[in-house]
Amino acid sequence: MSGRQGGKLKPLKQKDKGDVDEDDLEFKKKQQEEKKKLEEARARAAQGGPLAGGGGIKKSGKK
């Protein structure tokens, strides 16, 4: 941000609490489902250990 900002900052417009439409409800529901799936995936990853088996650089058997 610039140090030469002049004037007063305008407050952000706030939405009315009672003004919730169907799109907002669908969006919130979708977010909750995504969050639930993410937490389940994290739990499974924590149980199973590393995802990639063997990992790292593979070396040839030659010397």
N, C-alpha and C positions, 0 to 999 in steps of 0.2 A: 504494500500500500504506500501511497505517496504521503509524504510528511506535509504537503501543502494543500490539504483538504480544507476547503472553506465552507462556512455555513454550518447549519445544524443537520445532523443525520436524521432522516425520516424513519420513524418506527415501521417495522414490518406490519403488513396488514394481517390481522388476525381473523380466522374463520369463526363464524358463530358455532357454538357447540351443538346447537339443535339442528344446524343445517348440514345434514349428512344424507348424501344421495346413494343410489344403488351402486354406482361405480366405486365410491369410497368403501362401501361394505365389501364388495367383491375383492378390492385391492387388499384390504386388511386381512380378509380370510385367506387369500393367496399367500400373503406374507407369513401368516401363522403356519400354514402348511409347509412352506419352504423352510422355515426355521425348525419345524419338527423333523423334517427329513434330514436336515443338516446335522442336528443333534444326534439322530439315530446313526448316521454315517460316522460321526466322530466316535460314538460309543463302540461301534463295530471295529473301527480302525484301532482303537486303544486296546481292544481285546486281542486282535489278530497280530499285533506287532508290525514289523515293517511291511510295506505293501510290495516292494520290489524284492524278489528273492535273489540272493547271490550278489547283487549290487556292486558297483565299482568298476574298475577297468579290468577286463579279462586279459590275462597274460597267456602267451602261447607256451607250450611245454618245452620249447627249444632253449638251449643255453648257448 
